[in-house]
Structure formats: structure tokens, C-alpha cells
Amino acid sequence: MKISARNAMKGTVKSVVSGMVTAEVVIEVAPGLEVSAVITKSSAENLGLKVGDEAYAVVKASDVMVAVD
């Protein structure tokens, strides 16, 4: 896989919850660290995502915000 995004985190699919149009995908990228994404249901189906599969969480954004309490 080659991709222009700089932030591609390999992990394990923890859950795929499909709705009528979208699917929420949770990927564990490190022990106790999960990234979730909402993608189209058809994209999830085309990728064949299943719990336990290896997948990448790819983040492409022009801004990253930082906050503290």
C-alpha cells in the first residue's frame, strides 16, 4: 500500500457496527488505544472488514488541535 497521508496507523479491527448507510469501525492501534471512523456501509463491505482483521487507520487533516484541562 502506498498512500500520501503521513498518519497511517496499523492495528486490529475491534468492531464493525453497520447501520442503514454508514458503518462505525473501531481499530485498536496500540494496547488500549483505539481509533474509530464512520465510513459508508458499502466501503466497509468492499473492504471485507471483520473483527480481528488487520487494517490501517489513516488520518489526513490540514489541522490538528491540541487541548488541555
VEXDOLUM-89742 format. One line per field, with one value per atom (N, C-alpha, C, O, CB): residue number from 0; atom name; x, y, z. Coordinates in Angstrom, 1 decimal. Glycine has a CB too. Layout:
! residues N
nr <- [NUM:...]
atom <- [CA:...]
u <- [X:...]
v <- [Y:...]
w <- [Z:...]
This chain:
! residues 69
nr <- [0:0:0:0:0:1:1:1:1:1:2:2:2:2:2:3:3:3:3:3:4:4:4:4:4:5:5:5:5:5:6:6:6:6:6:7:7:7:7:7:8:8:8:8:8:9:9:9:9:9:10:10:10:10:10:11:11:11:11:11:12:12:12:12:12:13:13:13:13:13:14:14:14:14:14:15:15:15:15:15:16:16:16:16:16:17:17:17:17:17:18:18:18:18:18:19:19:19:19:19:20:20:20:20:20:21:21:21:21:21:22:22:22:22:22:23:23:23:23:23:24:24:24:24:24:25:25:25:25:25:26:26:26:26:26:27:27:27:27:27:28:28:28:28:28:29:29:29:29:29:30:30:30:30:30:31:31:31:31:31:32:32:32:32:32:33:33:33:33:33:34:34:34:34:34:35:35:35:35:35:36:36:36:36:36:37:37:37:37:37:38:38:38:38:38:39:39:39:39:39:40:40:40:40:40:41:41:41:41:41:42:42:42:42:42:43:43:43:43:43:44:44:44:44:44:45:45:45:45:45:46:46:46:46:46:47:47:47:47:47:48:48:48:48:48:49:49:49:49:49:50:50:50:50:50:51:51:51:51:51:52:52:52:52:52:53:53:53:53:53:54:54:54:54:54:55:55:55:55:55:56:56:56:56:56:57:57:57:57:57:58:58:58:58:58:59:59:59:59:59:60:60:60:60:60:61:61:61:61:61:62:62:62:62:62:63:63:63:63:63:64:64:64:64:64:65:65:65:65:65:66:66:66:66:66:67:67:67:67:67:68:68:68:68:68]
atom <- [N:CA:C:O:CB:N:CA:C:O:CB:N:CA:C:O:CB:N:CA:C:O:CB:N:CA:C:O:CB:N:CA:C:O:CB:N:CA:C:O:CB:N:CA:C:O:CB:N:CA:C:O:CB:N:CA:C:O:CB:N:CA:C:O:CB:N:CA:C:O:CB:N:CA:C:O:CB:N:CA:C:O:CB:N:CA:C:O:CB:N:CA:C:O:CB:N:CA:C:O:CB:N:CA:C:O:CB:N:CA:C:O:CB:N:CA:C:O:CB:N:CA:C:O:CB:N:CA:C:O:CB:N:CA:C:O:CB:N:CA:C:O:CB:N:CA:C:O:CB:N:CA:C:O:CB:N:CA:C:O:CB:N:CA:C:O:CB:N:CA:C:O:CB:N:CA:C:O:CB:N:CA:C:O:CB:N:CA:C:O:CB:N:CA:C:O:CB:N:CA:C:O:CB:N:CA:C:O:CB:N:CA:C:O:CB:N:CA:C:O:CB:N:CA:C:O:CB:N:CA:C:O:CB:N:CA:C:O:CB:N:CA:C:O:CB:N:CA:C:O:CB:N:CA:C:O:CB:N:CA:C:O:CB:N:CA:C:O:CB:N:CA:C:O:CB:N:CA:C:O:CB:N:CA:C:O:CB:N:CA:C:O:CB:N:CA:C:O:CB:N:CA:C:O:CB:N:CA:C:O:CB:N:CA:C:O:CB:N:CA:C:O:CB:N:CA:C:O:CB:N:CA:C:O:CB:N:CA:C:O:CB:N:CA:C:O:CB:N:CA:C:O:CB:N:CA:C:O:CB:N:CA:C:O:CB:N:CA:C:O:CB:N:CA:C:O:CB:N:CA:C:O:CB:N:CA:C:O:CB:N:CA:C:O:CB:N:CA:C:O:CB:N:CA:C:O:CB:N:CA:C:O:CB]
u <- [0.8:0.0:0.9:1.8:-1.0:0.6:1.3:0.2:-0.8:2.2:0.4:-0.6:0.1:1.2:-1.6:-0.4:0.2:0.0:0.8:-0.3:-1.0:-1.2:0.0:0.5:-2.5:0.4:1.5:1.2:2.0:2.2:-0.1:-0.5:-1.3:-2.6:-1.3:-0.6:-1.3:-0.9:0.3:-0.9:-1.9:-1.6:-2.2:-3.4:-2.2:-1.3:-1.7:-2.3:-1.7:-0.6:-3.4:-4.0:-4.9:-4.8:-4.7:-5.7:-6.6:-8.1:-8.4:-6.3:-8.9:-10.3:-11.0:-10.9:-11.1:-11.5:-12.2:-13.7:-14.3:-11.8:-14.3:-15.7:-16.1:-15.4:-16.5:-17.1:-17.7:-19.2:-19.9:-17.4:-19.8:-21.3:-21.9:-21.7:-21.6:-22.6:-23.3:-24.7:-25.4:-23.3:-24.9:-26.3:-26.9:-26.4:-26.3:-27.9:-28.5:-27.6:-27.6:-29.8:-26.8:-26.0:-24.5:-23.6:-26.4:-24.2:-22.8:-22.4:-23.3:-22.6:-21.1:-20.6:-19.6:-18.8:-20.0:-19.6:-18.6:-17.6:-17.9:-19.2:-16.3:-15.2:-14.3:-13.9:-14.5:-14.0:-13.0:-11.8:-11.9:-13.6:-10.6:-9.3:-8.5:-8.3:-8.6:-8.0:-7.0:-5.6:-5.1:-7.1:-5.0:-3.7:-2.5:-1.4:-3.6:-2.8:-1.8:-2.7:-3.9:-0.9:-2.1:-2.8:-3.6:-3.0:-1.9:-4.9:-5.7:-6.0:-6.6:-5.1:-5.4:-5.6:-6.4:-5.9:-4.2:-7.6:-8.5:-8.8:-8.8:-9.8:-8.9:-9.3:-10.6:-10.7:-8.2:-11.6:-12.9:-13.1:-12.7:-14.0:-13.8:-14.1:-15.5:-16.0:-13.1:-16.2:-17.5:-17.3:-17.0:-18.6:-17.6:-17.4:-18.7:-19.6:-16.2:-18.8:-20.1:-20.1:-19.1:-20.1:-21.4:-21.6:-21.0:-20.4:-23.1:-21.2:-20.6:-19.1:-18.5:-21.1:-18.4:-17.0:-16.5:-15.6:-16.4:-17.2:-16.9:-17.1:-16.3:-17.8:-18.2:-18.4:-17.3:-16.9:-19.8:-17.0:-16.0:-14.6:-13.8:-15.8:-14.3:-13.0:-13.1:-12.1:-12.7:-14.3:-14.4:-14.0:-13.5:-13.6:-14.3:-13.8:-14.5:-15.7:-14.0:-13.7:-14.2:-13.4:-12.2:-14.2:-14.0:-13.3:-12.1:-12.2:-14.2:-10.9:-9.7:-8.8:-7.6:-10.0:-9.4:-8.6:-7.6:-7.8:-9.5:-6.4:-5.5:-6.0:-6.5:-4.1:-5.9:-6.4:-5.6:-4.9:-7.9:-5.7:-5.0:-6.0:-7.0:-4.1:-5.7:-6.5:-5.6:-4.5:-6.7:-6.1:-5.4:-6.0:-7.2:-5.4:-5.2:-5.7:-5.0:-3.8:-5.3:-5.9:-5.4:-6.2:-7.4:-5.6:-5.5:-6.1:-5.1:-3.9:-6.6:-5.7:-4.8:-4.6:-3.7:-5.4:-5.4:-5.3:-5.4:-6.2:-6.4:-4.5:-4.6:-4.7:-3.9:-3.4:-5.7:-5.9:-5.4:-5.5:-7.4:-4.9:-4.4:-5.1:-5.3:-2.8:-5.5:-6.2:-5.7:-5.2:-7.7:-5.8:-5.5:-6.6:-7.4:-4.1:-6.7:-7.7:-7.0:-7.7:-8.1]
v <- [-1.2:0.0:1.2:1.3:0.0:2.1:3.4:4.5:4.4:3.6:5.5:6.5:7.8:7.7:6.0:8.9:10.2:10.7:11.5:11.2:10.1:10.6:10.2:9.1:10.0:11.0:10.8:9.9:9.3:12.0:9.9:9.3:8.0:8.1:10.2:6.9:5.6:4.7:4.3:5.0:4.3:3.5:2.1:1.9:4.2:1.1:-0.3:-0.8:-0.5:-1.1:-1.5:-2.1:-3.2:-3.8:-1.0:-3.6:-4.7:-4.2:-3.4:-5.7:-4.7:-4.3:-4.9:-6.1:-4.7:-4.0:-4.4:-4.5:-5.4:-3.4:-3.7:-3.8:-3.1:-2.2:-3.2:-3.6:-3.0:-3.0:-4.1:-3.8:-1.8:-1.7:-1.1:0.1:-0.9:-1.8:-1.3:-0.8:-1.4:-2.4:0.4:0.9:0.8:0.0:2.4:1.6:1.6:2.1:1.6:2.5:3.2:3.8:3.8:3.7:5.3:3.9:4.0:2.8:2.1:5.3:2.7:1.7:2.4:3.2:0.5:2.1:2.6:1.5:0.3:3.0:1.8:0.9:1.3:2.5:0.7:0.4:0.7:-0.2:-1.4:0.4:0.5:-0.2:0.1:1.3:0.3:-1.0:-0.8:-0.7:-1.6:-2.0:0.5:0.7:0.5:0.4:2.2:0.4:0.0:-0.5:-0.2:1.3:-1.2:-1.7:-0.6:0.3:-2.5:-0.7:0.3:1.6:2.5:0.6:1.7:2.9:2.5:1.8:3.5:3.1:2.8:4.1:5.2:2.2:3.9:4.9:4.5:3.3:5.2:5.3:5.0:5.8:7.0:5.1:5.3:6.0:5.6:4.5:5.7:6.6:6.3:6.4:7.4:7.3:5.3:5.2:4.7:4.3:4.2:4.7:4.2:2.7:2.0:4.5:2.2:0.8:0.0:-1.1:0.5:0.5:-0.1:-0.2:-1.2:0.6:0.8:0.8:-0.3:-1.0:2.2:-0.4:-1.5:-2.8:-3.7:-1.3:-3.0:-4.3:-4.5:-5.7:-4.3:-3.5:-3.7:-4.1:-4.8:-2.4:-3.5:-3.8:-5.2:-5.7:-2.7:-5.7:-7.0:-7.0:-8.0:-8.1:-5.9:-5.7:-6.7:-6.8:-4.3:-7.4:-8.3:-8.1:-7.8:-9.7:-8.3:-8.3:-9.2:-10.4:-8.7:-8.7:-9.5:-9.2:-9.6:-10.9:-8.6:-8.3:-7.2:-6.4:-7.9:-7.2:-6.1:-5.0:-5.4:-6.6:-3.8:-2.7:-1.4:-1.4:-2.4:-0.4:0.8:1.9:2.0:1.3:2.7:3.9:5.0:5.3:4.2:5.7:6.7:8.1:8.3:6.4:9.0:10.3:11.3:11.4:10.7:12.1:13.1:14.4:14.5:12.7:15.3:16.6:17.7:17.6:16.5:18.9:20.1:20.7:21.5:21.1:20.4:21.0:19.9:19.0:22.1:20.1:19.2:20.1:21.0:18.2:19.9:20.8:20.1:18.8:21.1:20.8:20.3:21.0:22.2:20.5:20.3:20.9:20.3:19.2:20.6:21.1:20.6:21.0:21.9:21.1:20.4:20.7:21.8:22.3:19.5]
w <- [0.0:0.0:0.0:0.8:1.2:-0.9:-0.9:-0.8:-1.5:-2.2:0.1:0.3:0.7:1.3:1.4:0.3:0.6:2.0:2.5:-0.3:2.7:4.1:5.0:4.9:4.7:5.9:6.7:8.0:8.6:7.2:8.3:9.6:9.3:9.2:10.4:9.0:8.8:9.9:10.1:7.4:10.8:11.9:11.8:11.6:13.2:11.8:11.6:12.9:14.0:11.1:12.8:14.0:13.7:12.6:14.8:14.7:14.6:14.7:15.6:15.7:13.8:13.9:15.1:15.3:12.6:16.0:17.2:17.0:17.7:18.3:16.2:16.0:14.7:14.2:17.1:14.1:12.9:13.1:13.2:11.5:13.3:13.5:12.3:12.1:14.8:11.5:10.3:10.6:11.3:9.2:10.0:10.0:8.6:7.8:10.5:8.4:7.0:5.9:4.8:7.1:6.3:5.3:5.6:4.8:5.0:6.9:7.4:8.3:8.7:8.1:8.5:9.5:10.3:9.9:8.7:11.6:12.6:12.7:13.0:14.0:12.5:12.5:13.6:13.7:11.2:14.6:15.6:15.4:15.3:17.1:15.4:15.2:16.4:16.8:13.9:17.0:18.1:17.5:16.9:19.1:17.7:17.1:18.0:17.6:16.5:19.3:20.4:21.5:21.6:20.8:22.4:23.6:24.3:24.8:24.6:24.3:25.0:24.2:24.7:26.3:23.0:22.2:20.9:20.0:21.8:20.8:19.7:18.9:19.4:20.2:17.6:16.7:16.0:15.6:15.6:16.0:15.4:14.1:14.1:16.4:13.2:12.0:11.5:11.7:10.8:10.9:10.3:8.8:8.3:10.8:8.2:6.7:6.1:6.9:6.3:4.8:4.2:4.4:4.5:2.7:4.5:4.7:3.5:3.7:4.8:2.3:1.1:1.1:0.7:-0.2:1.7:1.8:2.8:2.5:2.2:3.9:4.8:4.2:4.4:6.1:3.5:2.8:1.7:1.6:2.1:0.9:-0.1:0.5:-0.1:-1.0:1.7:2.3:3.0:3.4:3.3:3.2:3.8:5.3:5.8:3.1:6.0:7.4:8.3:8.3:7.8:9.1:10.1:11.4:11.3:9.6:12.6:13.8:13.8:13.3:15.0:14.2:14.2:13.0:13.0:14.3:11.9:10.7:11.0:11.9:9.6:10.3:10.4:9.4:8.3:10.0:9.8:9.0:9.4:10.4:9.1:8.6:8.9:9.2:8.5:7.7:10.2:10.4:9.8:10.3:12.0:8.8:8.1:8.4:8.1:6.5:8.9:9.2:8.3:8.2:10.7:7.6:6.7:7.0:6.8:5.1:7.6:8.0:7.9:8.0:9.5:7.6:7.5:8.8:9.0:6.5:9.8:11.1:12.2:12.1:11.4:13.2:14.4:15.6:15.8:14.5:16.4:17.6:18.8:18.9:17.8:19.7:21.0:22.1:22.1:21.1:23.2:24.3:25.6:25.6:24.1:26.6:28.0:28.9:28.6:28.4:30.1:31.1:32.0:33.0:32.0]
